[in-house]
Amino acid sequence: MITRYGLIGAGMMGREHIRNVALLDDVCVAAVSDPDDDQRAESAALAGAAPYADHRAMIAGAGCD
């Protein structure tokens, strides 16, 4: 079973978390939330994750564990 993470904050540290999670087995970043369009898009693309502008919408609808 894969554990699906939701990441709130998609700046430099958020992308570092995405890279670190990618090194682990049976986990993935499934969703990324950030109000900044560019940061959100870059991090979502890096993770292959669904982008959300609002963290509350991500928590409600992304299916994260």
PDBQT receptor file of N, H, CA, C and O in Angstrom, charges set to zero:
ATOM      1  N   MET A   1       0.846  -1.179   0.000  1.00  0.00    +0.000 N 
ATOM      2  CA  MET A   1       0.000   0.000   0.000  1.00  0.00    +0.000 C 
ATOM      3  C   MET A   1       0.895   1.248   0.000  1.00  0.00    +0.000 C 
ATOM      4  O   MET A   1       1.881   1.313   0.734  1.00  0.00    +0.000 OA
ATOM      5  N   ILE A   2       0.549   2.207  -0.807  1.00  0.00    +0.000 N 
ATOM      6  H   ILE A   2      -0.252   2.155  -1.403  1.00  0.00    +0.000 HD
ATOM      7  CA  ILE A   2       1.311   3.451  -0.906  1.00  0.00    +0.000 C 
ATOM      8  C   ILE A   2       0.668   4.520  -0.024  1.00  0.00    +0.000 C 
ATOM      9  O   ILE A   2      -0.541   4.744  -0.087  1.00  0.00    +0.000 OA
ATOM     10  N   THR A   3       1.478   5.172   0.791  1.00  0.00    +0.000 N 
ATOM     11  H   THR A   3       2.460   4.990   0.843  1.00  0.00    +0.000 HD
ATOM     12  CA  THR A   3       1.028   6.291   1.606  1.00  0.00    +0.000 C 
ATOM     13  C   THR A   3       1.121   7.555   0.766  1.00  0.00    +0.000 C 
ATOM     14  O   THR A   3       2.175   7.872   0.216  1.00  0.00    +0.000 OA
ATOM     15  N   ARG A   4       0.012   8.272   0.673  1.00  0.00    +0.000 N 
ATOM     16  H   ARG A   4      -0.845   8.015   1.120  1.00  0.00    +0.000 HD
ATOM     17  CA  ARG A   4      -0.088   9.468  -0.173  1.00  0.00    +0.000 C 
ATOM     18  C   ARG A   4      -0.010  10.726   0.693  1.00  0.00    +0.000 C 
ATOM     19  O   ARG A   4      -0.892  10.986   1.511  1.00  0.00    +0.000 OA
ATOM     20  N   TYR A   5       1.057  11.497   0.501  1.00  0.00    +0.000 N 
ATOM     21  H   TYR A   5       1.773  11.286  -0.163  1.00  0.00    +0.000 HD
ATOM     22  CA  TYR A   5       1.268  12.734   1.239  1.00  0.00    +0.000 C 
ATOM     23  C   TYR A   5       0.651  13.912   0.509  1.00  0.00    +0.000 C 
ATOM     24  O   TYR A   5       0.592  13.932  -0.720  1.00  0.00    +0.000 OA
ATOM     25  N   GLY A   6       0.193  14.893   1.274  1.00  0.00    +0.000 N 
ATOM     26  H   GLY A   6       0.241  14.877   2.272  1.00  0.00    +0.000 HD
ATOM     27  CA  GLY A   6      -0.196  16.197   0.769  1.00  0.00    +0.000 C 
ATOM     28  C   GLY A   6       0.775  17.210   1.343  1.00  0.00    +0.000 C 
ATOM     29  O   GLY A   6       1.004  17.237   2.552  1.00  0.00    +0.000 OA
ATOM     30  N   LEU A   7       1.340  18.031   0.499  1.00  0.00    +0.000 N 
ATOM     31  H   LEU A   7       1.154  18.009  -0.484  1.00  0.00    +0.000 HD
ATOM     32  CA  LEU A   7       2.363  18.985   0.907  1.00  0.00    +0.000 C 
ATOM     33  C   LEU A   7       1.781  20.395   0.902  1.00  0.00    +0.000 C 
ATOM     34  O   LEU A   7       1.303  20.875  -0.125  1.00  0.00    +0.000 OA
ATOM     35  N   ILE A   8       1.827  21.047   2.052  1.00  0.00    +0.000 N 
ATOM     36  H   ILE A   8       2.215  20.656   2.886  1.00  0.00    +0.000 HD
ATOM     37  CA  ILE A   8       1.391  22.434   2.162  1.00  0.00    +0.000 C 
ATOM     38  C   ILE A   8       2.642  23.296   2.166  1.00  0.00    +0.000 C 
ATOM     39  O   ILE A   8       3.468  23.207   3.075  1.00  0.00    +0.000 OA
ATOM     40  N   GLY A   9       2.773  24.124   1.152  1.00  0.00    +0.000 N 
ATOM     41  H   GLY A   9       2.102  24.197   0.414  1.00  0.00    +0.000 HD
ATOM     42  CA  GLY A   9       3.957  24.958   0.982  1.00  0.00    +0.000 C 
ATOM     43  C   GLY A   9       4.861  24.353  -0.074  1.00  0.00    +0.000 C 
ATOM     44  O   GLY A   9       5.439  23.286   0.134  1.00  0.00    +0.000 OA
ATOM     45  N   ALA A  10       4.985  25.024  -1.195  1.00  0.00    +0.000 N 
ATOM     46  H   ALA A  10       4.516  25.891  -1.364  1.00  0.00    +0.000 HD
ATOM     47  CA  ALA A  10       5.657  24.435  -2.351  1.00  0.00    +0.000 C 
ATOM     48  C   ALA A  10       6.879  25.226  -2.789  1.00  0.00    +0.000 C 
ATOM     49  O   ALA A  10       7.273  25.173  -3.954  1.00  0.00    +0.000 OA
ATOM     50  N   GLY A  11       7.474  25.950  -1.867  1.00  0.00    +0.000 N 
ATOM     51  H   GLY A  11       7.154  25.992  -0.921  1.00  0.00    +0.000 HD
ATOM     52  CA  GLY A  11       8.681  26.707  -2.204  1.00  0.00    +0.000 C 
ATOM     53  C   GLY A  11       9.917  25.824  -2.179  1.00  0.00    +0.000 C 
ATOM     54  O   GLY A  11       9.831  24.614  -2.392  1.00  0.00    +0.000 OA
ATOM     55  N   MET A  12      11.061  26.430  -1.919  1.00  0.00    +0.000 N 
ATOM     56  H   MET A  12      11.131  27.413  -1.746  1.00  0.00    +0.000 HD
ATOM     57  CA  MET A  12      12.334  25.718  -1.943  1.00  0.00    +0.000 C 
ATOM     58  C   MET A  12      12.331  24.520  -0.987  1.00  0.00    +0.000 C 
ATOM     59  O   MET A  12      12.747  23.429  -1.375  1.00  0.00    +0.000 OA
ATOM     60  N   MET A  13      11.877  24.703   0.237  1.00  0.00    +0.000 N 
ATOM     61  H   MET A  13      11.539  25.590   0.552  1.00  0.00    +0.000 HD
ATOM     62  CA  MET A  13      11.853  23.599   1.203  1.00  0.00    +0.000 C 
ATOM     63  C   MET A  13      10.823  22.551   0.813  1.00  0.00    +0.000 C 
ATOM     64  O   MET A  13      11.044  21.357   1.017  1.00  0.00    +0.000 OA
ATOM     65  N   GLY A  14       9.707  22.983   0.257  1.00  0.00    +0.000 N 
ATOM     66  H   GLY A  14       9.527  23.953   0.091  1.00  0.00    +0.000 HD
ATOM     67  CA  GLY A  14       8.708  22.026  -0.212  1.00  0.00    +0.000 C 
ATOM     68  C   GLY A  14       9.277  21.117  -1.285  1.00  0.00    +0.000 C 
ATOM     69  O   GLY A  14       9.035  19.910  -1.275  1.00  0.00    +0.000 OA
ATOM     70  N   ARG A  15      10.039  21.694  -2.216  1.00  0.00    +0.000 N 
ATOM     71  H   ARG A  15      10.237  22.674  -2.224  1.00  0.00    +0.000 HD
ATOM     72  CA  ARG A  15      10.655  20.869  -3.273  1.00  0.00    +0.000 C 
ATOM     73  C   ARG A  15      11.716  19.936  -2.693  1.00  0.00    +0.000 C 
ATOM     74  O   ARG A  15      11.904  18.827  -3.192  1.00  0.00    +0.000 OA
ATOM     75  N   GLU A  16      12.402  20.374  -1.655  1.00  0.00    +0.000 N 
ATOM     76  H   GLU A  16      12.249  21.275  -1.249  1.00  0.00    +0.000 HD
ATOM     77  CA  GLU A  16      13.361  19.489  -0.977  1.00  0.00    +0.000 C 
ATOM     78  C   GLU A  16      12.627  18.309  -0.336  1.00  0.00    +0.000 C 
ATOM     79  O   GLU A  16      13.107  17.177  -0.397  1.00  0.00    +0.000 OA
ATOM     80  N   HIS A  17      11.488  18.561   0.266  1.00  0.00    +0.000 N 
ATOM     81  H   HIS A  17      11.098  19.481   0.315  1.00  0.00    +0.000 HD
ATOM     82  CA  HIS A  17      10.685  17.468   0.834  1.00  0.00    +0.000 C 
ATOM     83  C   HIS A  17      10.231  16.513  -0.266  1.00  0.00    +0.000 C 
ATOM     84  O   HIS A  17      10.251  15.297  -0.071  1.00  0.00    +0.000 OA
ATOM     85  N   ILE A  18       9.826  17.037  -1.405  1.00  0.00    +0.000 N 
ATOM     86  H   ILE A  18       9.810  18.024  -1.563  1.00  0.00    +0.000 HD
ATOM     87  CA  ILE A  18       9.400  16.191  -2.526  1.00  0.00    +0.000 C 
ATOM     88  C   ILE A  18      10.548  15.281  -2.953  1.00  0.00    +0.000 C 
ATOM     89  O   ILE A  18      10.343  14.084  -3.153  1.00  0.00    +0.000 OA
ATOM     90  N   ARG A  19      11.747  15.829  -3.095  1.00  0.00    +0.000 N 
ATOM     91  H   ARG A  19      11.913  16.801  -2.932  1.00  0.00    +0.000 HD
ATOM     92  CA  ARG A  19      12.900  15.010  -3.489  1.00  0.00    +0.000 C 
ATOM     93  C   ARG A  19      13.211  13.938  -2.446  1.00  0.00    +0.000 C 
ATOM     94  O   ARG A  19      13.560  12.812  -2.801  1.00  0.00    +0.000 OA
ATOM     95  N   ASN A  20      13.087  14.277  -1.174  1.00  0.00    +0.000 N 
ATOM     96  H   ASN A  20      12.803  15.192  -0.886  1.00  0.00    +0.000 HD
ATOM     97  CA  ASN A  20      13.356  13.294  -0.123  1.00  0.00    +0.000 C 
ATOM     98  C   ASN A  20      12.302  12.195  -0.083  1.00  0.00    +0.000 C 
ATOM     99  O   ASN A  20      12.640  11.024   0.088  1.00  0.00    +0.000 OA
ATOM    100  N   VAL A  21      11.037  12.553  -0.236  1.00  0.00    +0.000 N 
ATOM    101  H   VAL A  21      10.762  13.504  -0.374  1.00  0.00    +0.000 HD
ATOM    102  CA  VAL A  21       9.967  11.553  -0.255  1.00  0.00    +0.000 C 
ATOM    103  C   VAL A  21      10.157  10.601  -1.442  1.00  0.00    +0.000 C 
ATOM    104  O   VAL A  21       9.866   9.410  -1.337  1.00  0.00    +0.000 OA
ATOM    105  N   ALA A  22      10.640  11.123  -2.556  1.00  0.00    +0.000 N 
ATOM    106  H   ALA A  22      10.876  12.091  -2.641  1.00  0.00    +0.000 HD
ATOM    107  CA  ALA A  22      10.856  10.292  -3.746  1.00  0.00    +0.000 C 
ATOM    108  C   ALA A  22      11.888   9.192  -3.504  1.00  0.00    +0.000 C 
ATOM    109  O   ALA A  22      11.912   8.203  -4.235  1.00  0.00    +0.000 OA
ATOM    110  N   LEU A  23      12.730   9.347  -2.502  1.00  0.00    +0.000 N 
ATOM    111  H   LEU A  23      12.711  10.151  -1.908  1.00  0.00    +0.000 HD
ATOM    112  CA  LEU A  23      13.743   8.341  -2.181  1.00  0.00    +0.000 C 
ATOM    113  C   LEU A  23      13.189   7.184  -1.358  1.00  0.00    +0.000 C 
ATOM    114  O   LEU A  23      13.860   6.166  -1.191  1.00  0.00    +0.000 OA
ATOM    115  N   LEU A  24      11.984   7.330  -0.850  1.00  0.00    +0.000 N 
ATOM    116  H   LEU A  24      11.439   8.158  -0.986  1.00  0.00    +0.000 HD
ATOM    117  CA  LEU A  24      11.390   6.322   0.025  1.00  0.00    +0.000 C 
ATOM    118  C   LEU A  24      10.509   5.354  -0.753  1.00  0.00    +0.000 C 
ATOM    119  O   LEU A  24       9.925   5.706  -1.778  1.00  0.00    +0.000 OA
ATOM    120  N   ASP A  25      10.427   4.141  -0.251  1.00  0.00    +0.000 N 
ATOM    121  H   ASP A  25      10.902   3.856   0.581  1.00  0.00    +0.000 HD
ATOM    122  CA  ASP A  25       9.538   3.142  -0.843  1.00  0.00    +0.000 C 
ATOM    123  C   ASP A  25       8.124   3.317  -0.298  1.00  0.00    +0.000 C 
ATOM    124  O   ASP A  25       7.933   3.708   0.854  1.00  0.00    +0.000 OA
ATOM    125  N   ASP A  26       7.157   3.027  -1.126  1.00  0.00    +0.000 N 
ATOM    126  H   ASP A  26       7.312   2.710  -2.061  1.00  0.00    +0.000 HD
ATOM    127  CA  ASP A  26       5.746   2.973  -0.739  1.00  0.00    +0.000 C 
ATOM    128  C   ASP A  26       5.172   4.289  -0.231  1.00  0.00    +0.000 C 
ATOM    129  O   ASP A  26       4.236   4.286   0.568  1.00  0.00    +0.000 OA
ATOM    130  N   VAL A  27       5.719   5.407  -0.683  1.00  0.00    +0.000 N 
ATOM    131  H   VAL A  27       6.479   5.409  -1.332  1.00  0.00    +0.000 HD
ATOM    132  CA  VAL A  27       5.147   6.713  -0.380  1.00  0.00    +0.000 C 
ATOM    133  C   VAL A  27       5.217   7.591  -1.631  1.00  0.00    +0.000 C 
ATOM    134  O   VAL A  27       6.057   7.375  -2.505  1.00  0.00    +0.000 OA
ATOM    135  N   CYS A  28       4.333   8.576  -1.705  1.00  0.00    +0.000 N 
ATOM    136  H   CYS A  28       3.651   8.752  -0.995  1.00  0.00    +0.000 HD
ATOM    137  CA  CYS A  28       4.393   9.548  -2.797  1.00  0.00    +0.000 C 
ATOM    138  C   CYS A  28       3.776  10.854  -2.331  1.00  0.00    +0.000 C 
ATOM    139  O   CYS A  28       2.985  10.876  -1.388  1.00  0.00    +0.000 OA
ATOM    140  N   VAL A  29       4.137  11.928  -2.985  1.00  0.00    +0.000 N 
ATOM    141  H   VAL A  29       4.780  11.910  -3.751  1.00  0.00    +0.000 HD
ATOM    142  CA  VAL A  29       3.464  13.205  -2.783  1.00  0.00    +0.000 C 
ATOM    143  C   VAL A  29       2.354  13.250  -3.824  1.00  0.00    +0.000 C 
ATOM    144  O   VAL A  29       2.616  13.362  -5.022  1.00  0.00    +0.000 OA
ATOM    145  N   ALA A  30       1.128  13.162  -3.363  1.00  0.00    +0.000 N 
ATOM    146  H   ALA A  30       0.915  13.071  -2.390  1.00  0.00    +0.000 HD
ATOM    147  CA  ALA A  30      -0.023  13.083  -4.254  1.00  0.00    +0.000 C 
ATOM    148  C   ALA A  30      -0.625  14.446  -4.564  1.00  0.00    +0.000 C 
ATOM    149  O   ALA A  30      -1.301  14.614  -5.580  1.00  0.00    +0.000 OA
ATOM    150  N   ALA A  31      -0.381  15.423  -3.686  1.00  0.00    +0.000 N 
ATOM    151  H   ALA A  31       0.168  15.287  -2.861  1.00  0.00    +0.000 HD
ATOM    152  CA  ALA A  31      -0.967  16.747  -3.870  1.00  0.00    +0.000 C 
ATOM    153  C   ALA A  31      -0.048  17.799  -3.269  1.00  0.00    +0.000 C 
ATOM    154  O   ALA A  31       0.658  17.550  -2.292  1.00  0.00    +0.000 OA
ATOM    155  N   VAL A  32      -0.074  18.972  -3.871  1.00  0.00    +0.000 N 
ATOM    156  H   VAL A  32      -0.647  19.175  -4.664  1.00  0.00    +0.000 HD
ATOM    157  CA  VAL A  32       0.755  20.099  -3.443  1.00  0.00    +0.000 C 
ATOM    158  C   VAL A  32      -0.134  21.333  -3.359  1.00  0.00    +0.000 C 
ATOM    159  O   VAL A  32      -0.929  21.604  -4.259  1.00  0.00    +0.000 OA
ATOM    160  N   SER A  33       0.014  22.075  -2.265  1.00  0.00    +0.000 N 
ATOM    161  H   SER A  33       0.660  21.855  -1.534  1.00  0.00    +0.000 HD
ATOM    162  CA  SER A  33      -0.770  23.293  -2.089  1.00  0.00    +0.000 C 
ATOM    163  C   SER A  33       0.153  24.485  -1.870  1.00  0.00    +0.000 C 
ATOM    164  O   SER A  33       1.073  24.434  -1.054  1.00  0.00    +0.000 OA
ATOM    165  N   ASP A  34      -0.107  25.558  -2.611  1.00  0.00    +0.000 N 
ATOM    166  H   ASP A  34      -0.854  25.600  -3.274  1.00  0.00    +0.000 HD
ATOM    167  CA  ASP A  34       0.609  26.815  -2.412  1.00  0.00    +0.000 C 
ATOM    168  C   ASP A  34      -0.191  27.912  -3.110  1.00  0.00    +0.000 C 
ATOM    169  O   ASP A  34      -0.689  27.694  -4.214  1.00  0.00    +0.000 OA
ATOM    170  N   PRO A  35      -0.325  29.080  -2.495  1.00  0.00    +0.000 N 
ATOM    171  CA  PRO A  35      -1.081  30.154  -3.140  1.00  0.00    +0.000 C 
ATOM    172  C   PRO A  35      -0.345  30.789  -4.318  1.00  0.00    +0.000 C 
ATOM    173  O   PRO A  35      -0.972  31.453  -5.144  1.00  0.00    +0.000 OA
ATOM    174  N   ASP A  36       0.965  30.602  -4.412  1.00  0.00    +0.000 N 
ATOM    175  H   ASP A  36       1.475  30.063  -3.741  1.00  0.00    +0.000 HD
ATOM    176  CA  ASP A  36       1.746  31.173  -5.505  1.00  0.00    +0.000 C 
ATOM    177  C   ASP A  36       1.676  30.251  -6.731  1.00  0.00    +0.000 C 
ATOM    178  O   ASP A  36       2.082  29.091  -6.659  1.00  0.00    +0.000 OA
ATOM    179  N   ASP A  37       1.166  30.761  -7.842  1.00  0.00    +0.000 N 
ATOM    180  H   ASP A  37       0.836  31.703  -7.901  1.00  0.00    +0.000 HD
ATOM    181  CA  ASP A  37       0.962  29.955  -9.047  1.00  0.00    +0.000 C 
ATOM    182  C   ASP A  37       2.244  29.280  -9.541  1.00  0.00    +0.000 C 
ATOM    183  O   ASP A  37       2.239  28.092  -9.862  1.00  0.00    +0.000 OA
ATOM    184  N   ASP A  38       3.334  30.037  -9.601  1.00  0.00    +0.000 N 
ATOM    185  H   ASP A  38       3.338  31.002  -9.340  1.00  0.00    +0.000 HD
ATOM    186  CA  ASP A  38       4.583  29.490 -10.130  1.00  0.00    +0.000 C 
ATOM    187  C   ASP A  38       5.171  28.416  -9.217  1.00  0.00    +0.000 C 
ATOM    188  O   ASP A  38       5.589  27.359  -9.692  1.00  0.00    +0.000 OA
ATOM    189  N   GLN A  39       5.206  28.679  -7.920  1.00  0.00    +0.000 N 
ATOM    190  H   GLN A  39       4.866  29.537  -7.535  1.00  0.00    +0.000 HD
ATOM    191  CA  GLN A  39       5.741  27.698  -6.973  1.00  0.00    +0.000 C 
ATOM    192  C   GLN A  39       4.906  26.417  -6.999  1.00  0.00    +0.000 C 
ATOM    193  O   GLN A  39       5.445  25.311  -7.010  1.00  0.00    +0.000 OA
ATOM    194  N   ARG A  40       3.588  26.586  -7.009  1.00  0.00    +0.000 N 
ATOM    195  H   ARG A  40       3.151  27.485  -7.000  1.00  0.00    +0.000 HD
ATOM    196  CA  ARG A  40       2.681  25.448  -7.026  1.00  0.00    +0.000 C 
ATOM    197  C   ARG A  40       2.879  24.609  -8.278  1.00  0.00    +0.000 C 
ATOM    198  O   ARG A  40       2.947  23.382  -8.201  1.00  0.00    +0.000 OA
ATOM    199  N   ALA A  41       2.971  25.254  -9.419  1.00  0.00    +0.000 N 
ATOM    200  H   ALA A  41       2.915  26.251  -9.482  1.00  0.00    +0.000 HD
ATOM    201  CA  ALA A  41       3.133  24.533 -10.682  1.00  0.00    +0.000 C 
ATOM    202  C   ALA A  41       4.467  23.791 -10.738  1.00  0.00    +0.000 C 
ATOM    203  O   ALA A  41       4.521  22.639 -11.168  1.00  0.00    +0.000 OA
ATOM    204  N   GLU A  42       5.535  24.444 -10.307  1.00  0.00    +0.000 N 
ATOM    205  H   GLU A  42       5.491  25.380  -9.958  1.00  0.00    +0.000 HD
ATOM    206  CA  GLU A  42       6.856  23.811 -10.343  1.00  0.00    +0.000 C 
ATOM    207  C   GLU A  42       6.910  22.598  -9.424  1.00  0.00    +0.000 C 
ATOM    208  O   GLU A  42       7.424  21.548  -9.812  1.00  0.00    +0.000 OA
ATOM    209  N   SER A  43       6.394  22.731  -8.230  1.00  0.00    +0.000 N 
ATOM    210  H   SER A  43       5.977  23.584  -7.915  1.00  0.00    +0.000 HD
ATOM    211  CA  SER A  43       6.430  21.625  -7.280  1.00  0.00    +0.000 C 
ATOM    212  C   SER A  43       5.492  20.496  -7.682  1.00  0.00    +0.000 C 
ATOM    213  O   SER A  43       5.838  19.324  -7.533  1.00  0.00    +0.000 OA
ATOM    214  N   ALA A  44       4.326  20.827  -8.183  1.00  0.00    +0.000 N 
ATOM    215  H   ALA A  44       4.044  21.779  -8.304  1.00  0.00    +0.000 HD
ATOM    216  CA  ALA A  44       3.391  19.789  -8.630  1.00  0.00    +0.000 C 
ATOM    217  C   ALA A  44       3.991  19.001  -9.783  1.00  0.00    +0.000 C 
ATOM    218  O   ALA A  44       3.841  17.781  -9.843  1.00  0.00    +0.000 OA
ATOM    219  N   ALA A  45       4.666  19.683 -10.698  1.00  0.00    +0.000 N 
ATOM    220  H   ALA A  45       4.788  20.674 -10.649  1.00  0.00    +0.000 HD
ATOM    221  CA  ALA A  45       5.305  18.993 -11.818  1.00  0.00    +0.000 C 
ATOM    222  C   ALA A  45       6.434  18.088 -11.325  1.00  0.00    +0.000 C 
ATOM    223  O   ALA A  45       6.576  16.963 -11.803  1.00  0.00    +0.000 OA
ATOM    224  N   LEU A  46       7.229  18.562 -10.384  1.00  0.00    +0.000 N 
ATOM    225  H   LEU A  46       7.114  19.476  -9.995  1.00  0.00    +0.000 HD
ATOM    226  CA  LEU A  46       8.322  17.767  -9.830  1.00  0.00    +0.000 C 
ATOM    227  C   LEU A  46       7.800  16.494  -9.175  1.00  0.00    +0.000 C 
ATOM    228  O   LEU A  46       8.396  15.427  -9.321  1.00  0.00    +0.000 OA
ATOM    229  N   ALA A  47       6.693  16.605  -8.459  1.00  0.00    +0.000 N 
ATOM    230  H   ALA A  47       6.208  17.471  -8.341  1.00  0.00    +0.000 HD
ATOM    231  CA  ALA A  47       6.140  15.468  -7.727  1.00  0.00    +0.000 C 
ATOM    232  C   ALA A  47       5.205  14.614  -8.568  1.00  0.00    +0.000 C 
ATOM    233  O   ALA A  47       4.906  13.478  -8.201  1.00  0.00    +0.000 OA
ATOM    234  N   GLY A  48       4.739  15.148  -9.693  1.00  0.00    +0.000 N 
ATOM    235  H   GLY A  48       4.982  16.072  -9.991  1.00  0.00    +0.000 HD
ATOM    236  CA  GLY A  48       3.690  14.446 -10.432  1.00  0.00    +0.000 C 
ATOM    237  C   GLY A  48       2.402  14.439  -9.621  1.00  0.00    +0.000 C 
ATOM    238  O   GLY A  48       1.660  13.457  -9.608  1.00  0.00    +0.000 OA
ATOM    239  N   ALA A  49       2.155  15.562  -8.943  1.00  0.00    +0.000 N 
ATOM    240  H   ALA A  49       2.759  16.359  -8.954  1.00  0.00    +0.000 HD
ATOM    241  CA  ALA A  49       1.058  15.664  -7.987  1.00  0.00    +0.000 C 
ATOM    242  C   ALA A  49      -0.017  16.619  -8.464  1.00  0.00    +0.000 C 
ATOM    243  O   ALA A  49       0.206  17.440  -9.353  1.00  0.00    +0.000 OA
ATOM    244  N   ALA A  50      -1.187  16.496  -7.857  1.00  0.00    +0.000 N 
ATOM    245  H   ALA A  50      -1.368  15.829  -7.134  1.00  0.00    +0.000 HD
ATOM    246  CA  ALA A  50      -2.281  17.418  -8.135  1.00  0.00    +0.000 C 
ATOM    247  C   ALA A  50      -1.997  18.760  -7.459  1.00  0.00    +0.000 C 
ATOM    248  O   ALA A  50      -1.637  18.783  -6.282  1.00  0.00    +0.000 OA
ATOM    249  N   PRO A  51      -2.150  19.872  -8.171  1.00  0.00    +0.000 N 
ATOM    250  CA  PRO A  51      -1.910  21.192  -7.589  1.00  0.00    +0.000 C 
ATOM    251  C   PRO A  51      -3.180  21.792  -6.983  1.00  0.00    +0.000 C 
ATOM    252  O   PRO A  51      -4.273  21.661  -7.534  1.00  0.00    +0.000 OA
ATOM    253  N   TYR A  52      -3.010  22.443  -5.853  1.00  0.00    +0.000 N 
ATOM    254  H   TYR A  52      -2.122  22.550  -5.406  1.00  0.00    +0.000 HD
ATOM    255  CA  TYR A  52      -4.115  23.127  -5.182  1.00  0.00    +0.000 C 
ATOM    256  C   TYR A  52      -3.639  24.507  -4.741  1.00  0.00    +0.000 C 
ATOM    257  O   TYR A  52      -2.553  24.637  -4.176  1.00  0.00    +0.000 OA
ATOM    258  N   ALA A  53      -4.438  25.530  -4.995  1.00  0.00    +0.000 N 
ATOM    259  H   ALA A  53      -5.320  25.424  -5.454  1.00  0.00    +0.000 HD
ATOM    260  CA  ALA A  53      -4.110  26.878  -4.543  1.00  0.00    +0.000 C 
ATOM    261  C   ALA A  53      -4.413  27.057  -3.062  1.00  0.00    +0.000 C 
ATOM    262  O   ALA A  53      -3.790  27.881  -2.394  1.00  0.00    +0.000 OA
ATOM    263  N   ASP A  54      -5.364  26.291  -2.549  1.00  0.00    +0.000 N 
ATOM    264  H   ASP A  54      -5.871  25.621  -3.092  1.00  0.00    +0.000 HD
ATOM    265  CA  ASP A  54      -5.798  26.426  -1.162  1.00  0.00    +0.000 C 
ATOM    266  C   ASP A  54      -5.589  25.105  -0.422  1.00  0.00    +0.000 C 
ATOM    267  O   ASP A  54      -6.039  24.055  -0.881  1.00  0.00    +0.000 OA
ATOM    268  N   HIS A  55      -4.922  25.158   0.700  1.00  0.00    +0.000 N 
ATOM    269  H   HIS A  55      -4.557  26.011   1.073  1.00  0.00    +0.000 HD
ATOM    270  CA  HIS A  55      -4.626  23.937   1.445  1.00  0.00    +0.000 C 
ATOM    271  C   HIS A  55      -5.894  23.257   1.973  1.00  0.00    +0.000 C 
ATOM    272  O   HIS A  55      -5.926  22.035   2.112  1.00  0.00    +0.000 OA
ATOM    273  N   ARG A  56      -6.922  24.030   2.264  1.00  0.00    +0.000 N 
ATOM    274  H   ARG A  56      -6.896  25.024   2.151  1.00  0.00    +0.000 HD
ATOM    275  CA  ARG A  56      -8.166  23.420   2.760  1.00  0.00    +0.000 C 
ATOM    276  C   ARG A  56      -8.832  22.583   1.684  1.00  0.00    +0.000 C 
ATOM    277  O   ARG A  56      -9.380  21.518   1.968  1.00  0.00    +0.000 OA
ATOM    278  N   ALA A  57      -8.784  23.062   0.449  1.00  0.00    +0.000 N 
ATOM    279  H   ALA A  57      -8.339  23.927   0.218  1.00  0.00    +0.000 HD
ATOM    280  CA  ALA A  57      -9.339  22.279  -0.663  1.00  0.00    +0.000 C 
ATOM    281  C   ALA A  57      -8.536  21.003  -0.878  1.00  0.00    +0.000 C 
ATOM    282  O   ALA A  57      -9.106  19.955  -1.179  1.00  0.00    +0.000 OA
ATOM    283  N   MET A  58      -7.217  21.085  -0.727  1.00  0.00    +0.000 N 
ATOM    284  H   MET A  58      -6.754  21.937  -0.483  1.00  0.00    +0.000 HD
ATOM    285  CA  MET A  58      -6.369  19.900  -0.874  1.00  0.00    +0.000 C 
ATOM    286  C   MET A  58      -6.721  18.863   0.186  1.00  0.00    +0.000 C 
ATOM    287  O   MET A  58      -6.890  17.683  -0.120  1.00  0.00    +0.000 OA
ATOM    288  N   ILE A  59      -6.828  19.308   1.423  1.00  0.00    +0.000 N 
ATOM    289  H   ILE A  59      -6.691  20.267   1.672  1.00  0.00    +0.000 HD
ATOM    290  CA  ILE A  59      -7.135  18.386   2.511  1.00  0.00    +0.000 C 
ATOM    291  C   ILE A  59      -8.504  17.729   2.295  1.00  0.00    +0.000 C 
ATOM    292  O   ILE A  59      -8.683  16.542   2.566  1.00  0.00    +0.000 OA
ATOM    293  N   ALA A  60      -9.450  18.505   1.810  1.00  0.00    +0.000 N 
ATOM    294  H   ALA A  60      -9.305  19.469   1.590  1.00  0.00    +0.000 HD
ATOM    295  CA  ALA A  60     -10.804  17.990   1.617  1.00  0.00    +0.000 C 
ATOM    296  C   ALA A  60     -10.935  17.050   0.424  1.00  0.00    +0.000 C 
ATOM    297  O   ALA A  60     -11.770  16.146   0.438  1.00  0.00    +0.000 OA
ATOM    298  N   GLY A  61     -10.110  17.257  -0.616  1.00  0.00    +0.000 N 
ATOM    299  H   GLY A  61      -9.431  17.991  -0.627  1.00  0.00    +0.000 HD
ATOM    300  CA  GLY A  61     -10.394  16.521  -1.833  1.00  0.00    +0.000 C 
ATOM    301  C   GLY A  61      -9.284  15.730  -2.478  1.00  0.00    +0.000 C 
ATOM    302  O   GLY A  61      -9.517  15.121  -3.522  1.00  0.00    +0.000 OA
ATOM    303  N   ALA A  62      -8.093  15.702  -1.921  1.00  0.00    +0.000 N 
ATOM    304  H   ALA A  62      -7.904  16.197  -1.073  1.00  0.00    +0.000 HD
ATOM    305  CA  ALA A  62      -6.968  15.082  -2.627  1.00  0.00    +0.000 C 
ATOM    306  C   ALA A  62      -6.799  13.600  -2.306  1.00  0.00    +0.000 C 
ATOM    307  O   ALA A  62      -6.026  12.920  -2.981  1.00  0.00    +0.000 OA
ATOM    308  N   GLY A  63      -7.485  13.088  -1.318  1.00  0.00    +0.000 N 
ATOM    309  H   GLY A  63      -8.113  13.641  -0.770  1.00  0.00    +0.000 HD
ATOM    310  CA  GLY A  63      -7.344  11.683  -0.976  1.00  0.00    +0.000 C 
ATOM    311  C   GLY A  63      -6.000  11.347  -0.353  1.00  0.00    +0.000 C 
ATOM    312  O   GLY A  63      -5.495  10.238  -0.523  1.00  0.00    +0.000 OA
ATOM    313  N   CYS A  64      -5.429  12.283   0.357  1.00  0.00    +0.000 N 
ATOM    314  H   CYS A  64      -5.840  13.184   0.495  1.00  0.00    +0.000 HD
ATOM    315  CA  CYS A  64      -4.153  12.046   1.031  1.00  0.00    +0.000 C 
ATOM    316  C   CYS A  64      -4.368  11.247   2.305  1.00  0.00    +0.000 C 
ATOM    317  O   CYS A  64      -5.436  11.274   2.916  1.00  0.00    +0.000 OA
ATOM    318  N   ASP A  65      -3.328  10.543   2.679  1.00  0.00    +0.000 N 
ATOM    319  H   ASP A  65      -2.460  10.520   2.182  1.00  0.00    +0.000 HD
ATOM    320  CA  ASP A  65      -3.407   9.755   3.916  1.00  0.00    +0.000 C 
ATOM    321  C   ASP A  65      -2.978  10.583   5.110  1.00  0.00    +0.000 C 
ATOM    322  O   ASP A  65      -2.980  10.088   6.237  1.00  0.00    +0.000 OA
TER     323      ASP A  65
